[in-house]
Amino acid sequence: MNRNNETKEPIKRSRIKLAWLLGATATISVLLYWELLGLLYVGATFAMCALFIVVAFSNLKTGLSETDGKEG
């Protein structure tokens, strides 16, 4: 294995995360500056719904395997 490829992967991921963070910050700043709070509220609502759905489905397999057969 090439050792160089292993070290470049985390750097690439951190740059992608930084780009997302800067993009989200810029978007929120622009919406606040132009006083488009309605769009900001709608976007925050959709983001929270997406987060809740991800959390609900991520724990689904673990919850079923722990309670399967143990409850009487």
mmCIF file as Biopython writes it, N, C-alpha, C and O atoms, coordinates in Angstrom:
data_model
#
loop_
_atom_site.group_PDB
_atom_site.id
_atom_site.type_symbol
_atom_site.label_atom_id
_atom_site.label_alt_id
_atom_site.label_comp_id
_atom_site.label_asym_id
_atom_site.label_entity_id
_atom_site.label_seq_id
_atom_site.pdbx_PDB_ins_code
_atom_site.Cartn_x
_atom_site.Cartn_y
_atom_site.Cartn_z
_atom_site.occupancy
_atom_site.B_iso_or_equiv
_atom_site.auth_seq_id
_atom_site.auth_asym_id
_atom_site.pdbx_PDB_model_num
ATOM 1   N N  . MET A ? 1  ? 0.831   -1.180  0.000  1.0 0.0 1  A 1 
ATOM 2   C CA . MET A ? 1  ? 0.000   0.000   0.000  1.0 0.0 1  A 1 
ATOM 3   C C  . MET A ? 1  ? 0.878   1.246   0.000  1.0 0.0 1  A 1 
ATOM 4   O O  . MET A ? 1  ? 1.960   1.283   0.585  1.0 0.0 1  A 1 
ATOM 5   N N  . ASN A ? 2  ? 0.380   2.225   -0.658 1.0 0.0 2  A 1 
ATOM 6   C CA . ASN A ? 2  ? 1.087   3.490   -0.691 1.0 0.0 2  A 1 
ATOM 7   C C  . ASN A ? 2  ? 0.687   4.320   0.521  1.0 0.0 2  A 1 
ATOM 8   O O  . ASN A ? 2  ? -0.488  4.623   0.728  1.0 0.0 2  A 1 
ATOM 9   N N  . ARG A ? 3  ? 1.668   4.672   1.300  1.0 0.0 3  A 1 
ATOM 10  C CA . ARG A ? 3  ? 1.406   5.410   2.528  1.0 0.0 3  A 1 
ATOM 11  C C  . ARG A ? 3  ? 0.911   6.827   2.247  1.0 0.0 3  A 1 
ATOM 12  O O  . ARG A ? 3  ? 0.221   7.424   3.075  1.0 0.0 3  A 1 
ATOM 13  N N  . ASN A ? 4  ? 1.256   7.353   1.104  1.0 0.0 4  A 1 
ATOM 14  C CA . ASN A ? 4  ? 0.873   8.707   0.745  1.0 0.0 4  A 1 
ATOM 15  C C  . ASN A ? 4  ? -0.641  8.834   0.579  1.0 0.0 4  A 1 
ATOM 16  O O  . ASN A ? 4  ? -1.218  9.851   0.964  1.0 0.0 4  A 1 
ATOM 17  N N  . ASN A ? 5  ? -1.282  7.829   0.019  1.0 0.0 5  A 1 
ATOM 18  C CA . ASN A ? 5  ? -2.727  7.867   -0.197 1.0 0.0 5  A 1 
ATOM 19  C C  . ASN A ? 5  ? -3.500  7.852   1.118  1.0 0.0 5  A 1 
ATOM 20  O O  . ASN A ? 5  ? -4.566  8.460   1.218  1.0 0.0 5  A 1 
ATOM 21  N N  . GLU A ? 6  ? -2.968  7.161   2.126  1.0 0.0 6  A 1 
ATOM 22  C CA . GLU A ? 6  ? -3.648  7.075   3.405  1.0 0.0 6  A 1 
ATOM 23  C C  . GLU A ? 6  ? -3.674  8.419   4.120  1.0 0.0 6  A 1 
ATOM 24  O O  . GLU A ? 6  ? -4.638  8.717   4.825  1.0 0.0 6  A 1 
ATOM 25  N N  . THR A ? 7  ? -2.654  9.224   3.958  1.0 0.0 7  A 1 
ATOM 26  C CA . THR A ? 7  ? -2.621  10.510  4.641  1.0 0.0 7  A 1 
ATOM 27  C C  . THR A ? 7  ? -3.406  11.577  3.889  1.0 0.0 7  A 1 
ATOM 28  O O  . THR A ? 7  ? -3.831  12.560  4.496  1.0 0.0 7  A 1 
ATOM 29  N N  . LYS A ? 8  ? -3.607  11.412  2.602  1.0 0.0 8  A 1 
ATOM 30  C CA . LYS A ? 8  ? -4.332  12.413  1.829  1.0 0.0 8  A 1 
ATOM 31  C C  . LYS A ? 8  ? -5.839  12.310  2.033  1.0 0.0 8  A 1 
ATOM 32  O O  . LYS A ? 8  ? -6.546  13.304  1.869  1.0 0.0 8  A 1 
ATOM 33  N N  . GLU A ? 9  ? -6.340  11.142  2.383  1.0 0.0 9  A 1 
ATOM 34  C CA . GLU A ? 9  ? -7.783  10.944  2.557  1.0 0.0 9  A 1 
ATOM 35  C C  . GLU A ? 9  ? -8.362  11.822  3.676  1.0 0.0 9  A 1 
ATOM 36  O O  . GLU A ? 9  ? -9.357  12.505  3.433  1.0 0.0 9  A 1 
ATOM 37  N N  . PRO A ? 10 ? -7.788  11.838  4.892  1.0 0.0 10 A 1 
ATOM 38  C CA . PRO A ? 10 ? -8.347  12.707  5.939  1.0 0.0 10 A 1 
ATOM 39  C C  . PRO A ? 10 ? -8.227  14.196  5.597  1.0 0.0 10 A 1 
ATOM 40  O O  . PRO A ? 10 ? -9.089  14.987  5.978  1.0 0.0 10 A 1 
ATOM 41  N N  . ILE A ? 11 ? -7.190  14.572  4.901  1.0 0.0 11 A 1 
ATOM 42  C CA . ILE A ? 11 ? -7.022  15.975  4.520  1.0 0.0 11 A 1 
ATOM 43  C C  . ILE A ? 11 ? -8.122  16.365  3.542  1.0 0.0 11 A 1 
ATOM 44  O O  . ILE A ? 11 ? -8.675  17.460  3.646  1.0 0.0 11 A 1 
ATOM 45  N N  . LYS A ? 12 ? -8.445  15.497  2.602  1.0 0.0 12 A 1 
ATOM 46  C CA . LYS A ? 12 ? -9.495  15.777  1.635  1.0 0.0 12 A 1 
ATOM 47  C C  . LYS A ? 12 ? -10.848 15.896  2.333  1.0 0.0 12 A 1 
ATOM 48  O O  . LYS A ? 12 ? -11.642 16.780  2.010  1.0 0.0 12 A 1 
ATOM 49  N N  . ARG A ? 13 ? -11.107 15.006  3.288  1.0 0.0 13 A 1 
ATOM 50  C CA . ARG A ? 13 ? -12.374 15.060  4.019  1.0 0.0 13 A 1 
ATOM 51  C C  . ARG A ? 13 ? -12.488 16.334  4.835  1.0 0.0 13 A 1 
ATOM 52  O O  . ARG A ? 13 ? -13.559 16.937  4.903  1.0 0.0 13 A 1 
ATOM 53  N N  . SER A ? 14 ? -11.387 16.749  5.456  1.0 0.0 14 A 1 
ATOM 54  C CA . SER A ? 14 ? -11.447 17.961  6.270  1.0 0.0 14 A 1 
ATOM 55  C C  . SER A ? 14 ? -11.656 19.194  5.401  1.0 0.0 14 A 1 
ATOM 56  O O  . SER A ? 14 ? -12.311 20.146  5.827  1.0 0.0 14 A 1 
ATOM 57  N N  . ARG A ? 15 ? -11.112 19.190  4.195  1.0 0.0 15 A 1 
ATOM 58  C CA . ARG A ? 15 ? -11.339 20.316  3.286  1.0 0.0 15 A 1 
ATOM 59  C C  . ARG A ? 15 ? -12.792 20.364  2.830  1.0 0.0 15 A 1 
ATOM 60  O O  . ARG A ? 15 ? -13.365 21.444  2.685  1.0 0.0 15 A 1 
ATOM 61  N N  . ILE A ? 16 ? -13.387 19.201  2.604  1.0 0.0 16 A 1 
ATOM 62  C CA . ILE A ? 16 ? -14.797 19.154  2.209  1.0 0.0 16 A 1 
ATOM 63  C C  . ILE A ? 16 ? -15.671 19.652  3.363  1.0 0.0 16 A 1 
ATOM 64  O O  . ILE A ? 16 ? -16.616 20.408  3.142  1.0 0.0 16 A 1 
ATOM 65  N N  . LYS A ? 17 ? -15.361 19.234  4.581  1.0 0.0 17 A 1 
ATOM 66  C CA . LYS A ? 17 ? -16.119 19.691  5.742  1.0 0.0 17 A 1 
ATOM 67  C C  . LYS A ? 17 ? -15.982 21.203  5.917  1.0 0.0 17 A 1 
ATOM 68  O O  . LYS A ? 17 ? -16.956 21.890  6.222  1.0 0.0 17 A 1 
ATOM 69  N N  . LEU A ? 18 ? -14.785 21.706  5.723  1.0 0.0 18 A 1 
ATOM 70  C CA . LEU A ? 18 ? -14.561 23.144  5.841  1.0 0.0 18 A 1 
ATOM 71  C C  . LEU A ? 18 ? -15.330 23.908  4.771  1.0 0.0 18 A 1 
ATOM 72  O O  . LEU A ? 18 ? -15.866 24.981  5.045  1.0 0.0 18 A 1 
ATOM 73  N N  . ALA A ? 19 ? -15.389 23.373  3.565  1.0 0.0 19 A 1 
ATOM 74  C CA . ALA A ? 19 ? -16.144 24.020  2.487  1.0 0.0 19 A 1 
ATOM 75  C C  . ALA A ? 19 ? -17.629 24.055  2.816  1.0 0.0 19 A 1 
ATOM 76  O O  . ALA A ? 19 ? -18.281 25.074  2.589  1.0 0.0 19 A 1 
ATOM 77  N N  . TRP A ? 20 ? -18.179 22.967  3.345  1.0 0.0 20 A 1 
ATOM 78  C CA . TRP A ? 20 ? -19.585 22.943  3.748  1.0 0.0 20 A 1 
ATOM 79  C C  . TRP A ? 20 ? -19.849 23.953  4.856  1.0 0.0 20 A 1 
ATOM 80  O O  . TRP A ? 20 ? -20.854 24.663  4.830  1.0 0.0 20 A 1 
ATOM 81  N N  . LEU A ? 21 ? -18.949 24.016  5.823  1.0 0.0 21 A 1 
ATOM 82  C CA . LEU A ? 21 ? -19.117 24.944  6.939  1.0 0.0 21 A 1 
ATOM 83  C C  . LEU A ? 21 ? -19.091 26.388  6.461  1.0 0.0 21 A 1 
ATOM 84  O O  . LEU A ? 21 ? -19.928 27.194  6.869  1.0 0.0 21 A 1 
ATOM 85  N N  . LEU A ? 22 ? -18.142 26.718  5.605  1.0 0.0 22 A 1 
ATOM 86  C CA . LEU A ? 22 ? -18.055 28.080  5.076  1.0 0.0 22 A 1 
ATOM 87  C C  . LEU A ? 22 ? -19.257 28.418  4.197  1.0 0.0 22 A 1 
ATOM 88  O O  . LEU A ? 22 ? -19.756 29.542  4.236  1.0 0.0 22 A 1 
ATOM 89  N N  . GLY A ? 23 ? -19.719 27.461  3.410  1.0 0.0 23 A 1 
ATOM 90  C CA . GLY A ? 23 ? -20.886 27.682  2.572  1.0 0.0 23 A 1 
ATOM 91  C C  . GLY A ? 23 ? -22.146 27.922  3.393  1.0 0.0 23 A 1 
ATOM 92  O O  . GLY A ? 23 ? -22.941 28.807  3.076  1.0 0.0 23 A 1 
ATOM 93  N N  . ALA A ? 24 ? -22.326 27.139  4.440  1.0 0.0 24 A 1 
ATOM 94  C CA . ALA A ? 24 ? -23.495 27.311  5.307  1.0 0.0 24 A 1 
ATOM 95  C C  . ALA A ? 24 ? -23.429 28.651  6.036  1.0 0.0 24 A 1 
ATOM 96  O O  . ALA A ? 24 ? -24.442 29.335  6.179  1.0 0.0 24 A 1 
ATOM 97  N N  . THR A ? 25 ? -22.248 29.017  6.492  1.0 0.0 25 A 1 
ATOM 98  C CA . THR A ? 25 ? -22.080 30.302  7.171  1.0 0.0 25 A 1 
ATOM 99  C C  . THR A ? 25 ? -22.368 31.462  6.230  1.0 0.0 25 A 1 
ATOM 100 O O  . THR A ? 25 ? -23.026 32.429  6.613  1.0 0.0 25 A 1 
ATOM 101 N N  . ALA A ? 26 ? -21.882 31.368  5.016  1.0 0.0 26 A 1 
ATOM 102 C CA . ALA A ? 26 ? -22.128 32.432  4.033  1.0 0.0 26 A 1 
ATOM 103 C C  . ALA A ? 26 ? -23.611 32.530  3.703  1.0 0.0 26 A 1 
ATOM 104 O O  . ALA A ? 26 ? -24.152 33.631  3.601  1.0 0.0 26 A 1 
ATOM 105 N N  . THR A ? 27 ? -24.266 31.402  3.537  1.0 0.0 27 A 1 
ATOM 106 C CA . THR A ? 27 ? -25.698 31.400  3.220  1.0 0.0 27 A 1 
ATOM 107 C C  . THR A ? 27 ? -26.513 32.032  4.343  1.0 0.0 27 A 1 
ATOM 108 O O  . THR A ? 27 ? -27.392 32.855  4.088  1.0 0.0 27 A 1 
ATOM 109 N N  . ILE A ? 28 ? -26.228 31.654  5.566  1.0 0.0 28 A 1 
ATOM 110 C CA . ILE A ? 28 ? -26.956 32.205  6.710  1.0 0.0 28 A 1 
ATOM 111 C C  . ILE A ? 28 ? -26.673 33.698  6.848  1.0 0.0 28 A 1 
ATOM 112 O O  . ILE A ? 28 ? -27.580 34.478  7.135  1.0 0.0 28 A 1 
ATOM 113 N N  . SER A ? 29 ? -25.432 34.094  6.646  1.0 0.0 29 A 1 
ATOM 114 C CA . SER A ? 29 ? -25.079 35.515  6.737  1.0 0.0 29 A 1 
ATOM 115 C C  . SER A ? 29 ? -25.813 36.338  5.690  1.0 0.0 29 A 1 
ATOM 116 O O  . SER A ? 29 ? -26.303 37.426  5.994  1.0 0.0 29 A 1 
ATOM 117 N N  . VAL A ? 30 ? -25.896 35.839  4.469  1.0 0.0 30 A 1 
ATOM 118 C CA . VAL A ? 30 ? -26.588 36.557  3.395  1.0 0.0 30 A 1 
ATOM 119 C C  . VAL A ? 30 ? -28.076 36.664  3.706  1.0 0.0 30 A 1 
ATOM 120 O O  . VAL A ? 30 ? -28.674 37.721  3.508  1.0 0.0 30 A 1 
ATOM 121 N N  . LEU A ? 31 ? -28.678 35.582  4.190  1.0 0.0 31 A 1 
ATOM 122 C CA . LEU A ? 31 ? -30.099 35.626  4.536  1.0 0.0 31 A 1 
ATOM 123 C C  . LEU A ? 31 ? -30.381 36.599  5.675  1.0 0.0 31 A 1 
ATOM 124 O O  . LEU A ? 31 ? -31.402 37.287  5.671  1.0 0.0 31 A 1 
ATOM 125 N N  . LEU A ? 32 ? -29.487 36.655  6.636  1.0 0.0 32 A 1 
ATOM 126 C CA . LEU A ? 32 ? -29.662 37.611  7.727  1.0 0.0 32 A 1 
ATOM 127 C C  . LEU A ? 32 ? -29.454 39.047  7.249  1.0 0.0 32 A 1 
ATOM 128 O O  . LEU A ? 32 ? -30.187 39.948  7.655  1.0 0.0 32 A 1 
ATOM 129 N N  . TYR A ? 33 ? -28.475 39.260  6.402  1.0 0.0 33 A 1 
ATOM 130 C CA . TYR A ? 33 ? -28.181 40.611  5.915  1.0 0.0 33 A 1 
ATOM 131 C C  . TYR A ? 33 ? -29.360 41.161  5.105  1.0 0.0 33 A 1 
ATOM 132 O O  . TYR A ? 33 ? -29.749 42.317  5.272  1.0 0.0 33 A 1 
ATOM 133 N N  . TRP A ? 34 ? -29.917 40.334  4.236  1.0 0.0 34 A 1 
ATOM 134 C CA . TRP A ? 34 ? -31.028 40.784  3.404  1.0 0.0 34 A 1 
ATOM 135 C C  . TRP A ? 34 ? -32.384 40.615  4.105  1.0 0.0 34 A 1 
ATOM 136 O O  . TRP A ? 34 ? -33.435 40.823  3.498  1.0 0.0 34 A 1 
ATOM 137 N N  . GLU A ? 35 ? -32.346 40.242  5.370  1.0 0.0 35 A 1 
ATOM 138 C CA . GLU A ? 35 ? -33.529 40.097  6.206  1.0 0.0 35 A 1 
ATOM 139 C C  . GLU A ? 35 ? -34.571 39.152  5.606  1.0 0.0 35 A 1 
ATOM 140 O O  . GLU A ? 35 ? -35.764 39.452  5.584  1.0 0.0 35 A 1 
ATOM 141 N N  . LEU A ? 36 ? -34.104 38.034  5.132  1.0 0.0 36 A 1 
ATOM 142 C CA . LEU A ? 36 ? -34.983 36.989  4.593  1.0 0.0 36 A 1 
ATOM 143 C C  . LEU A ? 36 ? -35.153 35.894  5.649  1.0 0.0 36 A 1 
ATOM 144 O O  . LEU A ? 36 ? -34.792 34.735  5.445  1.0 0.0 36 A 1 
ATOM 145 N N  . LEU A ? 37 ? -35.714 36.309  6.778  1.0 0.0 37 A 1 
ATOM 146 C CA . LEU A ? 37 ? -35.828 35.387  7.907  1.0 0.0 37 A 1 
ATOM 147 C C  . LEU A ? 37 ? -36.813 34.262  7.636  1.0 0.0 37 A 1 
ATOM 148 O O  . LEU A ? 37 ? -36.676 33.176  8.199  1.0 0.0 37 A 1 
ATOM 149 N N  . GLY A ? 38 ? -37.802 34.502  6.786  1.0 0.0 38 A 1 
ATOM 150 C CA . GLY A ? 38 ? -38.746 33.434  6.439  1.0 0.0 38 A 1 
ATOM 151 C C  . GLY A ? 38 ? -38.042 32.255  5.797  1.0 0.0 38 A 1 
ATOM 152 O O  . GLY A ? 38 ? -38.310 31.104  6.139  1.0 0.0 38 A 1 
ATOM 153 N N  . LEU A ? 39 ? -37.139 32.539  4.864  1.0 0.0 39 A 1 
ATOM 154 C CA . LEU A ? 39 ? -36.374 31.455  4.233  1.0 0.0 39 A 1 
ATOM 155 C C  . LEU A ? 39 ? -35.459 30.766  5.237  1.0 0.0 39 A 1 
ATOM 156 O O  . LEU A ? 39 ? -35.267 29.551  5.183  1.0 0.0 39 A 1 
ATOM 157 N N  . LEU A ? 40 ? -34.903 31.543  6.143  1.0 0.0 40 A 1 
ATOM 158 C CA . LEU A ? 40 ? -34.034 30.966  7.163  1.0 0.0 40 A 1 
ATOM 159 C C  . LEU A ? 40 ? -34.821 30.028  8.078  1.0 0.0 40 A 1 
ATOM 160 O O  . LEU A ? 40 ? -34.330 28.956  8.432  1.0 0.0 40 A 1 
ATOM 161 N N  . TYR A ? 41 ? -36.025 30.417  8.460  1.0 0.0 41 A 1 
ATOM 162 C CA . TYR A ? 41 ? -36.865 29.567  9.306  1.0 0.0 41 A 1 
ATOM 163 C C  . TYR A ? 41 ? -37.273 28.287  8.573  1.0 0.0 41 A 1 
ATOM 164 O O  . TYR A ? 41 ? -37.231 27.202  9.152  1.0 0.0 41 A 1 
ATOM 165 N N  . VAL A ? 42 ? -37.656 28.408  7.336  1.0 0.0 42 A 1 
ATOM 166 C CA . VAL A ? 42 ? -38.052 27.231  6.559  1.0 0.0 42 A 1 
ATOM 167 C C  . VAL A ? 42 ? -36.863 26.290  6.380  1.0 0.0 42 A 1 
ATOM 168 O O  . VAL A ? 42 ? -36.999 25.076  6.529  1.0 0.0 42 A 1 
ATOM 169 N N  . GLY A ? 43 ? -35.707 26.848  6.062  1.0 0.0 43 A 1 
ATOM 170 C CA . GLY A ? 43 ? -34.507 26.019  5.905  1.0 0.0 43 A 1 
ATOM 171 C C  . GLY A ? 43 ? -34.122 25.316  7.197  1.0 0.0 43 A 1 
ATOM 172 O O  . GLY A ? 43 ? -33.725 24.150  7.179  1.0 0.0 43 A 1 
ATOM 173 N N  . ALA A ? 44 ? -34.238 26.021  8.318  1.0 0.0 44 A 1 
ATOM 174 C CA . ALA A ? 44 ? -33.926 25.411  9.613  1.0 0.0 44 A 1 
ATOM 175 C C  . ALA A ? 44 ? -34.918 24.303  9.948  1.0 0.0 44 A 1 
ATOM 176 O O  . ALA A ? 44 ? -34.542 23.279  10.519 1.0 0.0 44 A 1 
ATOM 177 N N  . THR A ? 45 ? -36.174 24.507  9.595  1.0 0.0 45 A 1 
ATOM 178 C CA . THR A ? 45 ? -37.186 23.480  9.845  1.0 0.0 45 A 1 
ATOM 179 C C  . THR A ? 45 ? -36.910 22.225  9.033  1.0 0.0 45 A 1 
ATOM 180 O O  . THR A ? 45 ? -36.987 21.114  9.556  1.0 0.0 45 A 1 
ATOM 181 N N  . PHE A ? 46 ? -36.589 22.398  7.757  1.0 0.0 46 A 1 
ATOM 182 C CA . PHE A ? 46 ? -36.262 21.233  6.927  1.0 0.0 46 A 1 
ATOM 183 C C  . PHE A ? 46 ? -34.996 20.533  7.412  1.0 0.0 46 A 1 
ATOM 184 O O  . PHE A ? 46 ? -34.917 19.305  7.390  1.0 0.0 46 A 1 
ATOM 185 N N  . ALA A ? 47 ? -34.020 21.301  7.846  1.0 0.0 47 A 1 
ATOM 186 C CA . ALA A ? 47 ? -32.779 20.710  8.356  1.0 0.0 47 A 1 
ATOM 187 C C  . ALA A ? 47 ? -33.042 19.892  9.615  1.0 0.0 47 A 1 
ATOM 188 O O  . ALA A ? 47 ? -32.481 18.808  9.778  1.0 0.0 47 A 1 
ATOM 189 N N  . MET A ? 48 ? -33.889 20.402  10.505 1.0 0.0 48 A 1 
ATOM 190 C CA . MET A ? 48 ? -34.210 19.658  11.718 1.0 0.0 48 A 1 
ATOM 191 C C  . MET A ? 48 ? -34.995 18.385  11.398 1.0 0.0 48 A 1 
ATOM 192 O O  . MET A ? 48 ? -34.770 17.346  12.017 1.0 0.0 48 A 1 
ATOM 193 N N  . CYS A ? 49 ? -35.906 18.462  10.441 1.0 0.0 49 A 1 
ATOM 194 C CA . CYS A ? 49 ? -36.659 17.262  10.032 1.0 0.0 49 A 1 
ATOM 195 C C  . CYS A ? 49 ? -35.716 16.206  9.458  1.0 0.0 49 A 1 
ATOM 196 O O  . CYS A ? 49 ? -35.843 15.020  9.761  1.0 0.0 49 A 1 
ATOM 197 N N  . ALA A ? 50 ? -34.785 16.640  8.638  1.0 0.0 50 A 1 
ATOM 198 C CA . ALA A ? 50 ? -33.812 15.705  8.070  1.0 0.0 50 A 1 
ATOM 199 C C  . ALA A ? 50 ? -32.949 15.080  9.159  1.0 0.0 50 A 1 
ATOM 200 O O  . ALA A ? 50 ? -32.660 13.884  9.119  1.0 0.0 50 A 1 
ATOM 201 N N  . LEU A ? 51 ? -32.540 15.886  10.128 1.0 0.0 51 A 1 
ATOM 202 C CA . LEU A ? 51 ? -31.741 15.363  11.235 1.0 0.0 51 A 1 
ATOM 203 C C  . LEU A ? 51 ? -32.526 14.335  12.043 1.0 0.0 51 A 1 
ATOM 204 O O  . LEU A ? 51 ? -31.986 13.289  12.402 1.0 0.0 51 A 1 
ATOM 205 N N  . PHE A ? 52 ? -33.786 14.618  12.330 1.0 0.0 52 A 1 
ATOM 206 C CA . PHE A ? 52 ? -34.612 13.679  13.086 1.0 0.0 52 A 1 
ATOM 207 C C  . PHE A ? 52 ? -34.808 12.372  12.329 1.0 0.0 52 A 1 
ATOM 208 O O  . PHE A ? 52 ? -34.791 11.301  12.935 1.0 0.0 52 A 1 
ATOM 209 N N  . ILE A ? 53 ? -34.991 12.443  11.031 1.0 0.0 53 A 1 
ATOM 210 C CA . ILE A ? 53 ? -35.170 11.234  10.223 1.0 0.0 53 A 1 
ATOM 211 C C  . ILE A ? 53 ? -33.894 10.402  10.220 1.0 0.0 53 A 1 
ATOM 212 O O  . ILE A ? 53 ? -33.956 9.179   10.347 1.0 0.0 53 A 1 
ATOM 213 N N  . VAL A ? 54 ? -32.746 11.044  10.078 1.0 0.0 54 A 1 
ATOM 214 C CA . VAL A ? 54 ? -31.467 10.320  10.096 1.0 0.0 54 A 1 
ATOM 215 C C  . VAL A ? 54 ? -31.255 9.647   11.436 1.0 0.0 54 A 1 
ATOM 216 O O  . VAL A ? 54 ? -30.846 8.487   11.483 1.0 0.0 54 A 1 
ATOM 217 N N  . VAL A ? 55 ? -31.523 10.346  12.523 1.0 0.0 55 A 1 
ATOM 218 C CA . VAL A ? 55 ? -31.351 9.768   13.855 1.0 0.0 55 A 1 
ATOM 219 C C  . VAL A ? 55 ? -32.322 8.610   14.068 1.0 0.0 55 A 1 
ATOM 220 O O  . VAL A ? 55 ? -31.949 7.586   14.640 1.0 0.0 55 A 1 
ATOM 221 N N  . ALA A ? 56 ? -33.543 8.761   13.620 1.0 0.0 56 A 1 
ATOM 222 C CA . ALA A ? 56 ? -34.535 7.698   13.800 1.0 0.0 56 A 1 
ATOM 223 C C  . ALA A ? 56 ? -34.129 6.419   13.072 1.0 0.0 56 A 1 
ATOM 224 O O  . ALA A ? 56 ? -34.251 5.328   13.628 1.0 0.0 56 A 1 
ATOM 225 N N  . PHE A ? 57 ? -33.654 6.539   11.855 1.0 0.0 57 A 1 
ATOM 226 C CA . PHE A ? 57 ? -33.294 5.350   11.091 1.0 0.0 57 A 1 
ATOM 227 C C  . PHE A ? 57 ? -31.922 4.800   11.457 1.0 0.0 57 A 1 
ATOM 228 O O  . PHE A ? 57 ? -31.656 3.622   11.222 1.0 0.0 57 A 1 
ATOM 229 N N  . SER A ? 58 ? -31.057 5.610   12.018 1.0 0.0 58 A 1 
ATOM 230 C CA . SER A ? 58 ? -29.732 5.112   12.374 1.0 0.0 58 A 1 
ATOM 231 C C  . SER A ? 58 ? -29.797 4.202   13.591 1.0 0.0 58 A 1 
ATOM 232 O O  . SER A ? 58 ? -28.965 3.305   13.726 1.0 0.0 58 A 1 
ATOM 233 N N  . ASN A ? 59 ? -30.747 4.407   14.463 1.0 0.0 59 A 1 
ATOM 234 C CA . ASN A ? 59 ? -30.861 3.602   15.670 1.0 0.0 59 A 1 
ATOM 235 C C  . ASN A ? 59 ? -31.862 2.469   15.516 1.0 0.0 59 A 1 
ATOM 236 O O  . ASN A ? 59 ? -32.103 1.730   16.471 1.0 0.0 59 A 1 
ATOM 237 N N  . LEU A ? 60 ? -32.441 2.317   14.353 1.0 0.0 60 A 1 
ATOM 238 C CA . LEU A ? 60 ? -33.501 1.340   14.152 1.0 0.0 60 A 1 
ATOM 239 C C  . LEU A ? 60 ? -32.994 -0.093  14.293 1.0 0.0 60 A 1 
ATOM 240 O O  . LEU A ? 60 ? -33.635 -0.907  14.957 1.0 0.0 60 A 1 
ATOM 241 N N  . LYS A ? 61 ? -31.864 -0.411  13.686 1.0 0.0 61 A 1 
ATOM 242 C CA . LYS A ? 61 ? -31.343 -1.775  13.726 1.0 0.0 61 A 1 
ATOM 243 C C  . LYS A ? 61 ? -30.907 -2.146  15.142 1.0 0.0 61 A 1 
ATOM 244 O O  . LYS A ? 61 ? -31.180 -3.257  15.596 1.0 0.0 61 A 1 
ATOM 245 N N  . THR A ? 62 ? -30.247 -1.252  15.831 1.0 0.0 62 A 1 
ATOM 246 C CA . THR A ? 62 ? -29.785 -1.526  17.194 1.0 0.0 62 A 1 
ATOM 247 C C  . THR A ? 62 ? -30.964 -1.725  18.133 1.0 0.0 62 A 1 
ATOM 248 O O  . THR A ? 62 ? -30.946 -2.627  18.971 1.0 0.0 62 A 1 
ATOM 249 N N  . GLY A ? 63 ? -31.977 -0.896  18.001 1.0 0.0 63 A 1 
ATOM 250 C CA . GLY A ? 63 ? -33.142 -1.012  18.885 1.0 0.0 63 A 1 
ATOM 251 C C  . GLY A ? 63 ? -33.887 -2.313  18.681 1.0 0.0 63 A 1 
ATOM 252 O O  . GLY A ? 63 ? -34.356 -2.903  19.654 1.0 0.0 63 A 1 
ATOM 253 N N  . LEU A ? 64 ? -34.011 -2.781  17.453 1.0 0.0 64 A 1 
ATOM 254 C CA . LEU A ? 64 ? -34.714 -4.021  17.190 1.0 0.0 64 A 1 
ATOM 255 C C  . LEU A ? 64 ? -33.936 -5.228  17.679 1.0 0.0 64 A 1 
ATOM 256 O O  . LEU A ? 64 ? -34.544 -6.167  18.192 1.0 0.0 64 A 1 
ATOM 257 N N  . SER A ? 65 ? -32.635 -5.244  17.543 1.0 0.0 65 A 1 
ATOM 258 C CA . SER A ? 65 ? -31.851 -6.404  17.951 1.0 0.0 65 A 1 
ATOM 259 C C  . SER A ? 65 ? -31.767 -6.514  19.464 1.0 0.0 65 A 1 
ATOM 260 O O  . SER A ? 65 ? -31.657 -7.621  19.991 1.0 0.0 65 A 1 
ATOM 261 N N  . GLU A ? 66 ? -31.818 -5.374  20.188 1.0 0.0 66 A 1 
ATOM 262 C CA . GLU A ? 66 ? -31.747 -5.425  21.648 1.0 0.0 66 A 1 
ATOM 263 C C  . GLU A ? 66 ? -33.055 -5.895  22.256 1.0 0.0 66 A 1 
ATOM 264 O O  . GLU A ? 66 ? -33.039 -6.617  23.253 1.0 0.0 66 A 1 
ATOM 265 N N  . THR A ? 67 ? -34.187 -5.507  21.684 1.0 0.0 67 A 1 
ATOM 266 C CA . THR A ? 67 ? -35.471 -5.858  22.286 1.0 0.0 67 A 1 
ATOM 267 C C  . THR A ? 67 ? -36.079 -7.122  21.698 1.0 0.0 67 A 1 
ATOM 268 O O  . THR A ? 67 ? -37.070 -7.621  22.232 1.0 0.0 67 A 1 
ATOM 269 N N  . ASP A ? 68 ? -35.527 -7.649  20.633 1.0 0.0 68 A 1 
ATOM 270 C CA . ASP A ? 68 ? -36.087 -8.822  19.982 1.0 0.0 68 A 1 
ATOM 271 C C  . ASP A ? 68 ? -35.945 -10.057 20.868 1.0 0.0 68 A 1 
ATOM 272 O O  . ASP A ? 68 ? -34.833 -10.525 21.112 1.0 0.0 68 A 1 
ATOM 273 N N  . GLY A ? 69 ? -37.060 -10.577 21.342 1.0 0.0 69 A 1 
ATOM 274 C CA . GLY A ? 69 ? -37.044 -11.799 22.120 1.0 0.0 69 A 1 
ATOM 275 C C  . GLY A ? 69 ? -36.841 -11.599 23.605 1.0 0.0 69 A 1 
ATOM 276 O O  . GLY A ? 69 ? -36.981 -12.558 24.363 1.0 0.0 69 A 1 
ATOM 277 N N  . LYS A ? 70 ? -36.521 -10.413 24.053 1.0 0.0 70 A 1 
ATOM 278 C CA . LYS A ? 70 ? -36.281 -10.187 25.475 1.0 0.0 70 A 1 
ATOM 279 C C  . LYS A ? 70 ? -37.548 -9.776  26.222 1.0 0.0 70 A 1 
ATOM 280 O O  . LYS A ? 70 ? -37.665 -9.976  27.431 1.0 0.0 70 A 1 
ATOM 281 N N  . GLU A ? 71 ? -38.482 -9.205  25.488 1.0 0.0 71 A 1 
ATOM 282 C CA . GLU A ? 71 ? -39.707 -8.763  26.145 1.0 0.0 71 A 1 
ATOM 283 C C  . GLU A ? 71 ? -40.688 -9.929  26.214 1.0 0.0 71 A 1 
ATOM 284 O O  . GLU A ? 71 ? -40.794 -10.716 25.273 1.0 0.0 71 A 1 
ATOM 285 N N  . GLY A ? 72 ? -41.388 -10.032 27.307 1.0 0.0 72 A 1 
ATOM 286 C CA . GLY A ? 72 ? -42.274 -11.169 27.481 1.0 0.0 72 A 1 
ATOM 287 C C  . GLY A ? 72 ? -43.658 -10.779 27.376 1.0 0.0 72 A 1 
ATOM 288 O O  . GLY A ? 72 ? -44.547 -11.621 27.499 1.0 0.0 72 A 1 
#
